[in-house]
Amino acid sequence: MRLFLVACLALLFTQCHLSGKPDNASARAAALVEVLADNNLYLPDSVNAALKKVDAQAPIQSKKIFLKAVDQFHNKKDAAGSIALFRKAIRMNPEPKAYYELGNALLSIKDYQQSADAFRLAVKLNFTPLANCYFNLSTAYCMLGDTVKAITQLRNALEEGYADKTRLTNDSNWDYLRTTPGFLAAITDYFKGAVNPAQARYRIFLKVFPEMDSTFTIDRGQASEYSLGKSISYDFADYIPGMEDPQFSRNVSSEYLAICKRKLSSGYTLVVYTTVVAISDTLPPVETNFAVYDSTGKQVSLQLFSSSDGPSKIVTGSFNSKNELLITEYHEEWQSDPTTAGYEGNKIVKETVVERQFLQLSERGEFIPKAIPETVSSRK
């Protein structure tokens, strides 16, 4: 599950949060080097070369710029104003999600060629899920009048699970393409029977998550990590509590990461995702949750699995093949307060178990409390 971002963020954690100098974050950010020239933004060879030179501090700093761009684009409805921010984030750390959102912003201002270029780079960098990316790429080619490429990418989108037939048949962007034999053939091939767009979209959401191993554990050393999975696209904000507020504004203070999933025999699906407060300049709060969805994509339950919120509180979790969870909260006392003295050379002098929970995940997606086995309750 770990990608290139993992190594960068792990090193960032060591350099930034163990240095004992948390107040230097702004100076470090100012010194970051852009690894990709603006005129090379859409050249795959240049992007691959740039990825090898990304500064260890770049992922978290570029993420802050990216989230500002998301706020500008999605919340303030200023697509043109967001583009410079997306490009800056990419120049520091070329990542697929930034290319995807840049493509969306360019598409909305009708810069179809650059939009197509951005979506193509998102595909090359393994953006997930691909269905929406291919569909938007097809839209850009459609608006450019490139019928062959538009149909090719439309078929790619349909192959990946895109199923919004209503949009395909009613959206005015597709007027000229809709009468071509290639479009009609694609629709016929992929919509032979009744299709439920909501369920198809939910299946696309699940594609972001790799399958869980037979067991899953986040220990004390991992509870504060924020590099365990792929970013979850804002296209799926309605599946993740807190990612979007009731006014449909995106939460641009946090990053959401897809960790893994497990299919339950009843048709319910367990999804594991991590939330990171990405705007923090010190050790960012990290929270990993277990969420269960029914076959339609409705979330039926949510359970905190692990977290790290400040230097003293750590929550760890373990999940076994019997669908049992053990969740433990620890209180840690440091030799010196890390918020003022930093972490380098500092030591934990006392660790206390505050609370333990032992839960059974039922096939209906319920987290049911159980008595803690003696072998577990006696552990430190």
VOBA-1610 file (N, C-alpha, C; in pm, whole numbers, padded with zeros to 5 digits, always signed):
BEGIN
Met+00081-00121+00000Met+00000+00000+00000Met+00085+00127+00000Arg+00209+00113+00030Arg+00293+00231+00042Arg+00351+00269-00094Leu+00348+00398-00123Leu+00396+00447-00250Leu+00518+00536-00227Phe+00554+00607-00335Phe+00669+00697-00324Phe+00652+00797-00211Leu+00527+00841-00188Leu+00499+00939-00085Leu+00540+00893+00053Val+00539+00763+00077Val+00570+00709+00209Val+00711+00747+00251Ala+00807+00722+00163Ala+00946+00750+00197Ala+00967+00898+00225Cys+00901+00981+00142Cys+00916+01125+00160Cys+00860+01169+00295Leu+00740+01122+00329Leu+00678+01165+00454Leu+00747+01108+00575Ala+00800+00987+00562Ala+00873+00928+00675Ala+00996+01011+00707Leu+01068+01054+00601Leu+01186+01136+00623Leu+01146+01273+00675Leu+01033+01325+00623Leu+00982+01452+00672Leu+00955+01445+00822Phe+00895+01337+00867Phe+00865+01320+01009Phe+00992+01329+01091Thr+01098+01261+01044Thr+01224+01258+01117Thr+01287+01396+01123Gln+01290+01466+01008Gln+01361+01593+01002Gln+01284+01706+01069Cys+01150+01704+01051Cys+01072+01817+01100Cys+01027+01802+01244His+00984+01681+01281His+00920+01665+01410His+01012+01610+01518Leu+01128+01559+01479Leu+01221+01511+01580Leu+01338+01607+01597Ser+01329+01722+01534Ser+01441+01815+01536Ser+01447+01895+01665Gly+01335+01903+01737Gly+01332+01987+01856Gly+01314+02132+01823Lys+01285+02167+01694Lys+01270+02305+01653Lys+01143+02320+01570Pro+01029+02299+01630Pro+00904+02302+01553Pro+00869+02439+01500Asp+00935+02548+01548Asp+00900+02682+01505Asp+00962+02720+01372Asn+01045+02633+01314Asn+01114+02666+01190Asn+01040+02618+01067Ala+00915+02579+01080Ala+00842+02520+00967Ala+00831+02617+00851Ser+00800+02744+00879Ser+00783+02840+00769Ser+00914+02865+00696Ala+01026+02868+00771Ala+01156+02887+00707Ala+01191+02768+00619Arg+01161+02646+00667Arg+01188+02527+00587Arg+01105+02527+00460Ala+00977+02568+00472Ala+00890+02569+00355Ala+00940+02668+00251Ala+00991+02784+00297Ala+01039+02885+00205Ala+01161+02838+00128Ala+01237+02746+00190Ala+01361+02700+00127Ala+01340+02583+00031Leu+01217+02532+00023Leu+01192+02417-00063Leu+01218+02449-00209Val+01274+02354-00280Val+01308+02372-00420Val+01200+02312-00508Glu+01160+02385-00610Glu+01068+02330-00709Glu+01147+02240-00802Val+01101+02117-00817Val+01177+02016-00892Val+01133+02005-01037Leu+01027+02075-01073Leu+00973+02064-01208Leu+00947+02202-01265Ala+01002+02229-01383Ala+00980+02357-01448Ala+00836+02366-01499Asp+00783+02486-01500Asp+00643+02504-01538Asp+00616+02457-01681Asn+00712+02477-01770Asn+00690+02436-01909Asn+00712+02287-01931Asn+00751+02214-01825Asn+00767+02068-01834Asn+00658+01994-01757Leu+00556+02066-01716Leu+00454+02009-01627Leu+00386+01886-01685Tyr+00375+01881-01818Tyr+00301+01772-01882Tyr+00390+01676-01959Leu+00520+01680-01935Leu+00613+01590-02003Leu+00647+01473-01910Pro+00602+01352-01944Pro+00620+01236-01854Pro+00765+01212-01813Asp+00859+01224-01905Asp+01001+01201-01870Asp+01049+01304-01769Ser+01010+01429-01787Ser+01050+01534-01693Ser+00986+01511-01556Val+00860+01467-01555Val+00792+01440-01428Val+00858+01325-01354Asn+00893+01218-01427Asn+00960+01104-01363Asn+01095+01144-01305Ala+01169+01228-01378Ala+01298+01276-01328Ala+01278+01364-01205Ala+01173+01446-01206Ala+01147+01536-01094Ala+01112+01458-00968Leu+01039+01349-00985Leu+00999+01269-00868Leu+01119+01215-00791Lys+01229+01194-00860Lys+01350+01144-00795Lys+01421+01253-00716Lys+01382+01378-00738Lys+01450+01490-00673Lys+01362+01563-00571Val+01245+01508-00543Val+01153+01575-00451Val+01216+01588-00313Asp+01214+01707-00258Asp+01267+01733-00125Asp+01186+01654-00022Ala+01255+01607+00081Ala+01187+01526+00183Ala+01076+01603+00253Gln+01085+01735+00256Gln+00984+01816+00322Gln+00871+01855+00227Ala+00888+01827+00098Ala+00794+01878-00002Ala+00654+01822+00009Pro+00634+01692+00035Pro+00496+01640+00031Pro+00399+01712+00124Ile+00439+01738+00248Ile+00345+01802+00340Ile+00327+01949+00306Gln+00433+02017+00260Gln+00421+02158+00225Gln+00343+02177+00095Ser+00369+02092-00003Ser+00293+02102-00128Ser+00147+02067-00105Lys+00122+01977-00008Lys-00016+01942+00024Lys-00093+02062+00076Lys-00028+02147+00154Lys-00095+02267+00205Lys-00134+02360+00090Ile-00044+02373-00007Ile-00074+02456-00124Ile-00186+02394-00205Phe-00181+02261-00219Phe-00285+02189-00290Phe-00422+02212-00225Leu-00428+02204-00092Leu-00555+02221-00022Leu-00607+02365-00035Lys-00516+02463-00041Lys-00559+02600-00067Lys-00621+02611-00206Ala-00560+02540-00301Ala-00613+02540-00437Ala-00751+02475-00442Val-00768+02365-00367Val-00899+02299-00360Val-01003+02394-00304Asp-00967+02468-00200Asp-01058+02566-00140Asp-01096+02673-00242Gln-00996+02720-00317Gln-01021+02823-00418Gln-01114+02771-00527Phe-01092+02647-00569Phe-01167+02590-00680Phe-01307+02544-00638His-01313+02456-00538His-01440+02395-00501His-01527+02482-00412Asn-01465+02550-00315Asn-01544+02626-00218Asn-01570+02770-00261Lys-01467+02834-00316Lys-01482+02974-00357Lys-01524+02987-00503Lys-01533+02874-00572Lys-01578+02871-00712Lys-01491+02960-00802Asp-01363+02962-00772Asp-01268+03042-00850Asp-01169+02948-00918Ala-01212+02887-01028Ala-01127+02791-01097Ala-01000+02856-01150Ala-01014+02973-01210Ala-00897+03041-01267Ala-00795+03074-01159Gly-00843+03117-01042Gly-00751+03151-00933Gly-00684+03030-00872Ser-00745+02912-00886Ser-00688+02791-00826Ser-00575+02732-00909Ile-00573+02762-01037Ile-00480+02693-01128Ile-00335+02720-01093Ala-00300+02846-01061Ala-00162+02877-01025Ala-00118+02801-00900Leu-00212+02783-00805Leu-00179+02709-00683Leu-00160+02560-00713Phe-00247+02502-00794Phe-00230+02361-00831Phe-00094+02341-00900Arg-00060+02432-00991Arg+00067+02419-01064Arg+00187+02432-00969Lys+00177+02521-00872Lys+00287+02536-00776Lys+00305+02410-00693Ala+00193+02353-00647Ala+00202+02228-00570Ala+00266+02117-00652Ile+00231+02110-00780Ile+00287+02007-00869Ile+00436+02031-00892Arg+00477+02155-00906Arg+00620+02184-00928Arg+00704+02141-00809Met+00647+02143-00690Met+00718+02099-00570Met+00715+01948-00555Asn+00601+01887-00592Asn+00583+01743-00572Asn+00476+01693-00670Pro+00515+01645-00786Pro+00415+01602-00886Pro+00342+01477-00839Glu+00216+01493-00802Glu+00138+01379-00756Glu+00007+01372-00834Pro-00049+01252-00849Pro-00164+01234-00937Pro-00288+01313-00898Lys-00315+01324-00767Lys-00437+01394-00726Lys-00431+01542-00765Ala-00313+01602-00756Ala-00298+01743-00794Ala-00320+01760-00944Tyr-00268+01667-01023Tyr-00291+01674-01168Tyr-00440+01658-01200Tyr-00506+01568-01130Tyr-00649+01545-01155Tyr-00731+01671-01126Glu-00705+01734-01011Glu-00780+01854-00977Glu-00743+01971-01069Leu-00616+01978-01110Leu-00576+02080-01207Leu-00653+02060-01337Gly-00665+01933-01381Gly-00741+01904-01502Gly-00885+01948-01490Asn-00946+01926-01373Asn-01083+01970-01352Asn-01097+02122-01359Ala-01002+02193-01298Ala-01006+02339-01300Ala-00990+02391-01443Leu-00896+02333-01517Leu-00875+02375-01656Leu-00996+02343-01743Leu-01058+02229-01717Leu-01178+02192-01792Leu-01290+02293-01769Ser-01302+02341-01646Ser-01411+02434-01613Ser-01391+02571-01675Ile-01265+02609-01707Ile-01243+02738-01774Ile-01226+02720-01925Lys-01253+02598-01972Lys-01253+02564-02115Lys-01115+02566-02178Asp-01012+02542-02098Asp-00877+02521-02153Asp-00863+02371-02174Tyr-00922+02324-02284Tyr-00938+02180-02303Tyr-00807+02107-02331Gln-00714+02172-02400Gln-00588+02103-02431Gln-00506+02078-02304Gln-00489+02183-02225Gln-00413+02164-02101Gln-00488+02072-02003Ser-00619+02079-02006Ser-00697+01989-01922Ser-00668+01844-01958Ala-00670+01815-02088Ala-00638+01678-02134Ala-00497+01640-02093Asp-00403+01733-02105Asp-00264+01705-02066Asp-00255+01670-01917Ala-00329+01743-01835Ala-00326+01719-01690Ala-00387+01583-01657Phe-00500+01551-01717Phe-00563+01421-01691Phe-00475+01306-01738Arg-00405+01323-01850Arg-00316+01217-01898Arg-00203+01192-01799Leu-00150+01299-01739Leu-00044+01280-01638Leu-00099+01213-01513Ala-00222+01247-01475Ala-00283+01180-01360Ala-00294+01030-01384Val-00331+00991-01505Val-00339+00849-01540Val-00202+00784-01534Lys-00101+00850-01590Lys+00035+00794-01591Lys+00091+00778-01451Leu+00047+00864-01358Leu+00095+00857-01220Leu+00006+00770-01132Asn-00083+00692-01197Asn-00166+00593-01128Asn-00271+00655-01037Phe-00333+00761-01084Phe-00446+00818-01009Phe-00555+00712-00995Thr-00617+00710-00878Thr-00731+00620-00857Thr-00843+00698-00789Pro-00969+00664-00825Pro-01009+00567-00926Pro-01002+00627-01066Leu-00977+00543-01165Leu-00955+00590-01300Leu-01083+00627-01374Ala-01196+00575-01333Ala-01319+00595-01409Ala-01349+00743-01434Asn-01348+00824-01328Asn-01379+00966-01343Asn-01270+01038-01422Cys-01145+00998-01401Cys-01035+01061-01472Cys-01046+01036-01622Tyr-01073+00912-01659Tyr-01092+00879-01801Tyr-01213+00953-01859Phe-01321+00962-01782Phe-01440+01030-01832Phe-01410+01178-01858Asn-01342+01244-01763Asn-01310+01385-01782Asn-01211+01405-01896Leu-01118+01311-01911Leu-01025+01317-02024Leu-01102+01303-02155Ser-01200+01213-02158Ser-01283+01197-02276Ser-01360+01325-02306Thr-01409+01392-02201Thr-01482+01518-02220Thr-01392+01624-02283Ala-01267+01633-02235Ala-01173+01731-02291Ala-01148+01704-02439Tyr-01128+01577-02474Tyr-01105+01544-02615Tyr-01231+01569-02699Cys-01346+01544-02639Cys-01472+01572-02708Cys-01482+01720-02742Met-01448+01807-02645Met-01457+01951-02668Met-01350+01999-02765Leu-01241+01923-02777Leu-01137+01956-02875Leu-01172+01906-03015Gly-01278+01826-03023Gly-01319+01772-03152Gly-01241+01651-03196Asp-01170+01588-03104Asp-01091+01468-03137Asp-01178+01345-03107Thr-01253+01303-03208Thr-01350+01195-03189Thr-01285+01064-03147Val-01176+01028-03212Val-01112+00898-03185Val-01066+00891-03040Lys-00995+00994-02993Lys-00946+00993-02855Lys-01062+01002-02756Ala-01164+01078-02790Ala-01278+01091-02699Ala-01347+00956-02679Ile-01367+00882-02788Ile-01432+00751-02778Ile-01342+00653-02704Thr-01212+00657-02731Thr-01118+00567-02664Thr-01123+00586-02513Gln-01117+00712-02470Gln-01117+00739-02326Gln-01254+00715-02263Leu-01360+00735-02342Leu-01492+00701-02291Leu-01503+00551-02264Arg-01451+00471-02357Arg-01453+00326-02336Arg-01369+00289-02214Asn-01256+00357-02195Asn-01174+00332-02076Asn-01254+00362-01948Ala-01328+00473-01950Ala-01408+00511-01834Ala-01516+00408-01806Leu-01583+00362-01910Leu-01688+00262-01894Leu-01630+00130-01846Glu-01513+00095-01897Glu-01446-00027-01854Glu-01411-00022-01706Glu-01380+00098-01656Glu-01345+00115-01515Glu-01467+00128-01424Gly-01587+00128-01484Gly-01708+00129-01403Gly-01793+00253-01412Tyr-01756+00350-01496Tyr-01838+00471-01507Tyr-01976+00432-01559Ala-02082+00482-01495Ala-02216+00433-01530Ala-02323+00542-01528Asp-02284+00669-01539Asp-02383+00776-01539Asp-02437+00795-01681Lys-02526+00705-01721Lys-02582+00709-01856Lys-02662+00836-01880Thr-02728+00886-01776Thr-02807+01009-01791Thr-02720+01125-01833Arg-02604+01137-01773Arg-02513+01246-01809Arg-02464+01229-01952Leu-02433+01106-01989Leu-02384+01080-02124Leu-02488+01114-02231Thr-02613+01094-02197Thr-02718+01116-02296Thr-02777+01257-02293Asn-02752+01332-02184Asn-02814+01465-02170Asn-02715+01581-02167Asp-02591+01558-02128Asp-02493+01667-02114Asp-02465+01728-02251Ser-02480+01860-02259Ser-02461+01929-02388Ser-02318+01921-02439Asn-02222+01895-02349Asn-02083+01882-02394Asn-02066+01768-02494Trp-02158+01673-02489Trp-02144+01553-02571Trp-02234+01557-02694Asp-02293+01672-02726Asp-02390+01679-02834Asp-02334+01629-02968Tyr-02215+01679-03004Tyr-02163+01642-03137Tyr-02120+01496-03141Leu-02066+01446-03027Leu-02015+01309-03026Leu-02128+01207-03018Arg-02242+01251-02964Arg-02351+01158-02936Arg-02408+01092-03060Thr-02390+01156-03175Thr-02446+01101-03300Thr-02347+01014-03376Thr-02224+01001-03325Thr-02123+00923-03397Thr-02141+00774-03370Pro-02107+00690-03467Pro-02120+00545-03448Pro-02039+00493-03330Gly-01921+00551-03307Gly-01836+00506-03197Gly-01901+00527-03062Phe-01966+00642-03044Phe-02036+00670-02918Phe-02152+00574-02899Leu-02231+00557-03001Leu-02347+00468-02991Leu-02305+00325-02963Ala-02194+00282-03024Ala-02145+00146-03002Ala-02098+00129-02858Ala-02030+00230-02805Ala-01982+00222-02667Ala-02098+00213-02569Ile-02199+00294-02591Ile-02316+00292-02503Ile-02386+00156-02510Thr-02398+00104-02630Thr-02463-00025-02648Thr-02386-00137-02580Asp-02252-00134-02593Asp-02168-00239-02535Asp-02174-00241-02383Tyr-02178-00123-02321Tyr-02162-00117-02175Tyr-02293-00095-02099Phe-02401-00066-02169Phe-02529-00047-02102Phe-02634-00141-02161Lys-02600-00269-02159Lys-02691-00368-02217Lys-02811-00396-02128Gly-02796-00375-01999Gly-02906-00399-01905Gly-02927-00278-01818Ala-03010-00292-01718Ala-03036-00183-01625Ala-02912-00157-01541Val-02877-00030-01527Val-02759+00008-01450Val-02802+00105-01340Asn-02757+00080-01218Asn-02782+00169-01107Asn-02660+00260-01089Pro-02669+00389-01131Pro-02552+00477-01125Pro-02495+00492-00984Ala-02582+00495-00882Ala-02534+00511-00744Ala-02451+00392-00701Gln-02496+00272-00731Gln-02419+00153-00695Gln-02291+00143-00776Ala-02297+00185-00903Ala-02176+00184-00986Ala-02073+00282-00930Arg-02120+00397-00885Arg-02028+00497-00827Arg-01965+00443-00698Tyr-02045+00375-00618Tyr-01993+00315-00494Tyr-01886+00212-00525Arg-01906+00132-00629Arg-01804+00034-00667Arg-01675+00102-00711Ile-01687+00217-00776Ile-01568+00293-00816Ile-01494+00343-00692Phe-01570+00392-00593Phe-01511+00436-00466Phe-01432+00323-00402Leu-01488+00203-00399Leu-01421+00090-00334Leu-01293+00050-00406Lys-01283+00081-00535Lys-01162+00045-00610Lys-01038+00114-00557Val-01056+00226-00488Val-00941+00299-00434Val-00870+00219-00326Phe-00944+00131-00259Phe-00894+00062-00140Phe-00841-00078-00177Pro-00715-00109-00145Pro-00666-00246-00165Pro-00729-00341-00065Glu-00720-00468-00094Glu-00775-00568-00004Glu-00692-00578+00124Met-00761-00597+00235Met-00695-00613+00364Met-00635-00753+00375Asp-00521-00763+00442Asp-00467-00894+00476Asp-00557-00961+00580Ser-00524-01082+00619Ser-00609-01154+00715Ser-00617-01082+00849Thr-00511-01010+00885Thr-00511-00929+01007Thr-00464-00789+00974Phe-00493-00695+01063Phe-00454-00556+01041Phe-00425-00492+01175Thr-00309-00427+01186Thr-00268-00368+01314Thr-00204-00232+01290Ile-00236-00137+01377Ile-00164-00010+01384Ile-00112+00002+01526Asp+00020-00008+01541Asp+00079-00004+01675Asp+00120+00138+01712Arg+00187+00152+01826Arg+00222+00285+01875Arg+00316+00359+01780Gly+00403+00285+01715Gly+00495+00349+01621Gly+00428+00395+01494Gln+00312+00335+01461Gln+00243+00368+01337Gln+00126+00463+01356Ala+00082+00483+01479Ala-00040+00561+01504Ala-00028+00705+01455Ser+00093+00758+01455Ser+00111+00897+01411Ser+00154+00909+01266Glu+00164+00796+01195Glu+00204+00801+01055Glu+00091+00854+00969Tyr+00128+00930+00865Tyr+00026+00982+00775Tyr+00067+00957+00630Ser+00121+00837+00607Ser+00167+00804+00472Ser+00133+00660+00437Leu+00023+00611+00491Leu-00008+00470+00476Leu-00089+00437+00351Gly-00150+00534+00288Gly-00238+00500+00177Gly-00247+00610+00073Lys-00331+00585-00028Lys-00354+00681-00135Lys-00459+00784-00094Ser-00445+00905-00149Ser-00543+01009-00124Ser-00679+00969-00180Ile-00783+01002-00106Ile-00920+00979-00153Ile-00965+01106-00225Ser-01011+01092-00347Ser-01055+01205-00427Ser-01176+01273-00364Tyr-01183+01407-00381Tyr-01299+01481-00333Tyr-01426+01443-00408Asp-01413+01368-00517Asp-01532+01318-00586Asp-01616+01230-00495Phe-01554+01175-00390Phe-01622+01080-00303Phe-01642+01135-00162Ala-01655+01267-00154Ala-01669+01331-00023Ala-01792+01284+00053Asp-01898+01246-00017Asp-02020+01206+00053Asp-02008+01071+00120Tyr-01901+00996+00092Tyr-01881+00867+00160Tyr-01801+00881+00290Ile-01729+00993+00305Ile-01638+01010+00419Ile-01687+01122+00509Pro-01731+01092+00631Pro-01778+01197+00721Pro-01671+01303+00747Gly-01710+01429+00737Gly-01617+01538+00764Gly-01545+01588+00642Met-01545+01512+00532Met-01476+01555+00412Met-01552+01667+00341Glu-01681+01674+00369Glu-01767+01776+00310Glu-01869+01818+00414Asp-01891+01950+00428Asp-01987+01996+00527Asp-02129+01999+00468Pro-02230+02028+00550Pro-02368+02025+00499Pro-02394+02122+00385Gln-02309+02225+00369Gln-02323+02319+00258Gln-02244+02276+00136Phe-02194+02150+00139Phe-02120+02090+00027Phe-01986+02160+00002Ser-01930+02219+00107Ser-01795+02275+00097Ser-01693+02169+00136Arg-01579+02166+00068Arg-01476+02068+00098Arg-01398+02108+00221Asn-01364+02010+00305Asn-01278+02034+00421Asn-01134+02038+00372Val-01077+02158+00369Val-00941+02172+00313Val-00836+02181+00421Ser-00871+02144+00544Ser-00771+02140+00650Ser-00714+02000+00668Ser-00779+01901+00608Ser-00739+01762+00630Ser-00720+01688+00499Glu-00638+01586+00507Glu-00615+01493+00395Glu-00675+01359+00435Tyr-00733+01291+00338Tyr-00799+01162+00362Tyr-00731+01054+00279Leu-00692+00947+00346Leu-00612+00843+00281Leu-00684+00708+00285Ala-00687+00640+00171Ala-00748+00507+00162Ala-00647+00403+00206Ile-00682+00321+00305Ile-00590+00222+00360Ile-00621+00082+00305Cys-00738+00028+00332Cys-00771-00106+00284Cys-00919-00133+00304Lys-00965-00250+00257Lys-01105-00288+00273Lys-01115-00439+00293Arg-01227-00481+00351Arg-01257-00624+00366Arg-01405-00646+00341Lys-01436-00738+00252Lys-01574-00773+00222Lys-01627-00866+00330Leu-01743-00831+00388Leu-01809-00918+00484Leu-01904-01011+00410Ser-01929-01126+00466Ser-02006-01228+00394Ser-02150-01187+00369Ser-02200-01088+00445Ser-02338-01043+00430Ser-02356-00945+00315Gly-02247-00908+00248Gly-02255-00808+00143Gly-02213-00670+00189Tyr-02195-00654+00319Tyr-02142-00529+00372Tyr-01991-00524+00347Thr-01935-00403+00346Thr-01791-00387+00323Thr-01730-00299+00431Leu-01623-00347+00490Leu-01545-00269+00586Leu-01439-00191+00509Val-01432-00060+00536Val-01335+00028+00473Val-01252+00095+00582Val-01122+00099+00562Val-01031+00163+00658Val-00971+00287+00591Tyr-00987+00402+00656Tyr-00929+00525+00601Tyr-00868+00609+00714Thr-00771+00690+00676Thr-00700+00776+00771Thr-00726+00922+00740Thr-00746+01002+00844Thr-00762+01146+00832Thr-00641+01214+00896Val-00580+01307+00824Val-00463+01380+00873Val-00492+01529+00866Val-00470+01601+00975Val-00484+01747+00972Val-00361+01803+00903Ala-00373+01823+00774Ala-00256+01852+00690Ala-00202+01993+00706Ile-00280+02085+00765Ile-00234+02223+00775Ile-00144+02245+00896Ser-00127+02144+00980Ser-00047+02160+01101Ser+00101+02173+01067Asp+00172+02264+01136Asp+00316+02278+01117Asp+00394+02194+01217Thr+00327+02144+01320Thr+00392+02054+01414Thr+00339+01914+01388Leu+00356+01823+01483Leu+00311+01686+01463Leu+00160+01685+01437Pro+00116+01650+01314Pro-00026+01664+01282Pro-00111+01555+01347Pro-00230+01591+01393Pro-00322+01489+01443Pro-00357+01389+01332Val-00356+01262+01367Val-00385+01154+01272Val-00491+01064+01334Glu-00590+01023+01253Glu-00697+00938+01302Glu-00731+00835+01196Thr-00734+00708+01235Thr-00774+00601+01144Thr-00905+00541+01190Asn-01000+00531+01096Asn-01134+00483+01128Asn-01169+00357+01050Phe-01253+00275+01111Phe-01318+00163+01045Phe-01461+00208+01010Ala-01496+00203+00884Ala-01632+00237+00842Ala-01691+00119+00768Val-01818+00093+00791Val-01887-00017+00724Val-02000+00040+00638Tyr-02008-00008+00514Tyr-02110+00037+00419Tyr-02194-00081+00375Asp-02322-00053+00347Asp-02405-00159+00291Asp-02382-00166+00139Ser-02457-00251+00071Ser-02431-00275-00071Ser-02463-00155-00159Thr-02536-00056-00105Thr-02569+00063-00182Thr-02470+00177-00160Gly-02377+00158-00065Gly-02282+00263-00034Gly-02321+00348+00085Lys-02429+00312+00153Lys-02468+00386+00273Lys-02383+00340+00391Gln-02325+00437+00462Gln-02243+00403+00578Gln-02335+00367+00695Val-02312+00249+00752Val-02399+00200+00859Val-02333+00208+00996Ser-02200+00217+01001Ser-02133+00230+01131Ser-01993+00287+01111Leu-01941+00345+01219Leu-01810+00409+01216Leu-01744+00386+01351Gln-01616+00344+01351Gln-01546+00314+01475Gln-01402+00365+01467Leu-01362+00446+01565Leu-01222+00487+01575Leu-01135+00365+01598Phe-01027+00354+01521Phe-00938+00238+01533Phe-00803+00277+01594Ser-00750+00389+01552Ser-00623+00437+01611Ser-00616+00588+01593Ser-00530+00652+01674Ser-00515+00797+01660Ser-00389+00843+01733Ser-00345+00960+01693Ser-00235+01030+01760Ser-00272+01177+01760Asp-00299+01231+01878Asp-00341+01370+01888Asp-00258+01437+01996Gly-00144+01491+01956Gly-00052+01549+02052Gly+00044+01444+02106Pro+00139+01484+02186Pro+00244+01391+02231Pro+00204+01294+02341Ser+00091+01316+02407Ser+00061+01234+02525Ser-00043+01125+02501Lys-00132+01143+02403Lys-00239+01047+02381Lys-00217+00968+02252Ile-00211+00835+02267Ile-00196+00745+02153Ile-00303+00636+02164Val-00372+00611+02054Val-00468+00501+02048Val-00421+00403+01941Thr-00412+00276+01976Thr-00369+00173+01882Thr-00484+00074+01859Gly-00473+00000+01749Gly-00577-00098+01720Gly-00522-00223+01654Ser-00589-00335+01680Ser-00556-00459+01610Ser-00687-00526+01569Phe-00685-00592+01453Phe-00804-00652+01395Phe-00764-00789+01344Asn-00835-00894+01391Asn-00792-01029+01355Asn-00884-01093+01251Ser-00854-01215+01214Ser-00929-01284+01110Ser-01070-01321+01154Lys-01098-01313+01286Lys-01233-01339+01337Lys-01317-01212+01344Asn-01265-01103+01286Asn-01333-00973+01287Asn-01349-00917+01428Glu-01249-00941+01512Glu-01246-00886+01647Glu-01146-00771+01652Leu-01183-00664+01721Leu-01098-00547+01735Leu-01055-00531+01879Leu-00929-00500+01898Leu-00878-00458+02029Leu-00824-00317+02013Ile-00883-00223+02085Ile-00845-00082+02076Ile-00794-00038+02213Thr-00674+00017+02215Thr-00609+00053+02342Thr-00567+00199+02339Glu-00605+00272+02445Glu-00563+00411+02458Glu-00452+00420+02563Tyr-00342+00489+02527Tyr-00226+00506+02616Tyr-00209+00654+02648His-00162+00679+02769His-00116+00812+02807His+00035+00805+02824Glu+00108+00892+02755Glu+00254+00890+02759Glu+00307+01017+02825Glu+00397+00999+02920Glu+00461+01113+02986Glu+00605+01122+02938Trp+00644+01242+02898Trp+00776+01265+02841Trp+00870+01327+02946Gln+00997+01308+02921Gln+01099+01368+03008Gln+01082+01520+03011Ser+01059+01579+02895Ser+01030+01722+02882Ser+00913+01738+02787Asp+00838+01844+02804Asp+00721+01867+02720Asp+00764+01883+02574Pro+00726+01791+02484Pro+00771+01798+02344Pro+00724+01923+02270Thr+00613+01982+02315Thr+00563+02100+02244Thr+00655+02220+02260Thr+00738+02218+02365Thr+00835+02327+02385Thr+00979+02279+02367Ala+01008+02155+02409Ala+01145+02105+02403Ala+01175+02025+02277Gly+01071+01989+02201Gly+01092+01908+02082Gly+01106+01760+02116Tyr+01133+01680+02014Tyr+01137+01534+02030Tyr+01279+01478+02030Glu+01371+01549+01967Glu+01507+01496+01957Glu+01572+01489+02095Gly+01617+01369+02132Gly+01681+01349+02262Gly+01582+01339+02376Asn+01455+01358+02347Asn+01352+01350+02450Asn+01306+01204+02464Lys+01262+01166+02581Lys+01225+01026+02604Lys+01090+01016+02675Ile+01020+00906+02646Ile+00899+00873+02720Ile+00941+00807+02851Val+00902+00864+02963Val+00944+00811+03093Val+00837+00725+03158Lys+00712+00740+03112Lys+00605+00658+03169Lys+00493+00643+03067Glu+00440+00521+03062Glu+00330+00493+02969Glu+00221+00417+03045Thr+00099+00466+03037Thr-00011+00408+03112Thr-00126+00372+03018Val-00181+00253+03038Val-00300+00213+02962Val-00420+00283+03026Val-00488+00365+02950Val-00604+00440+03000Val-00731+00359+02985Glu-00746+00296+02868Glu-00870+00223+02840Glu-00846+00119+02732Arg-00919+00009+02741Arg-00917-00092+02636Arg-01061-00125+02594Gln-01080-00146+02466Gln-01208-00191+02413Gln-01185-00318+02332Phe-01274-00414+02349Phe-01270-00535+02270Phe-01405-00545+02200Leu-01405-00544+02068Leu-01528-00536+01990Leu-01535-00647+01887Gln-01656-00688+01859Gln-01682-00785+01753Gln-01752-00711+01638Leu-01694-00719+01520Leu-01760-00665+01402Leu-01854-00771+01348Ser-01983-00742+01353Ser-02081-00840+01307Ser-02093-00835+01155Glu-02157-00936+01099Glu-02177-00939+00955Glu-02273-00830+00908Arg-02346-00768+01001Arg-02435-00657+00968Arg-02366-00523+00987Gly-02235-00527+01013Gly-02160-00404+01023Gly-02166-00335+01157Glu-02208-00405+01262Glu-02216-00346+01395Glu-02090-00379+01474Phe-02042-00282+01553Phe-01928-00303+01642Phe-01983-00333+01781Ile-01983-00459+01820Ile-02048-00503+01943Ile-01943-00524+02053Pro-01958-00457+02168Pro-01862-00474+02279Pro-01862-00618+02330Lys-01743-00667+02363Lys-01726-00801+02421Lys-01637-00791+02544Ala-01644-00893+02628Ala-01553-00899+02742Ala-01411-00920+02692Ile-01318-00849+02752Ile-01179-00860+02711Ile-01119-00990+02765Pro-01064-01073+02679Pro-01002-01198+02727Pro-00891-01171+02827Glu-00872-01262+02922Glu-00769-01243+03024Glu-00632-01229+02963Thr-00605-01301+02855Thr-00474-01293+02791Thr-00446-01153+02736Val-00554-01081+02705Val-00540-00945+02654Val-00535-00846+02768Ser-00623-00861+02866Ser-00632-00761+02974Ser-00506-00757+03059Ser-00428-00863+03058Ser-00305-00866+03139Ser-00186-00802+03069Arg-00204-00769+02940Arg-00092-00706+02869Arg-00074-00564+02914Lys+00052-00519+02898Lys+00080-00380+02933Lys+00025-00291+02824
//
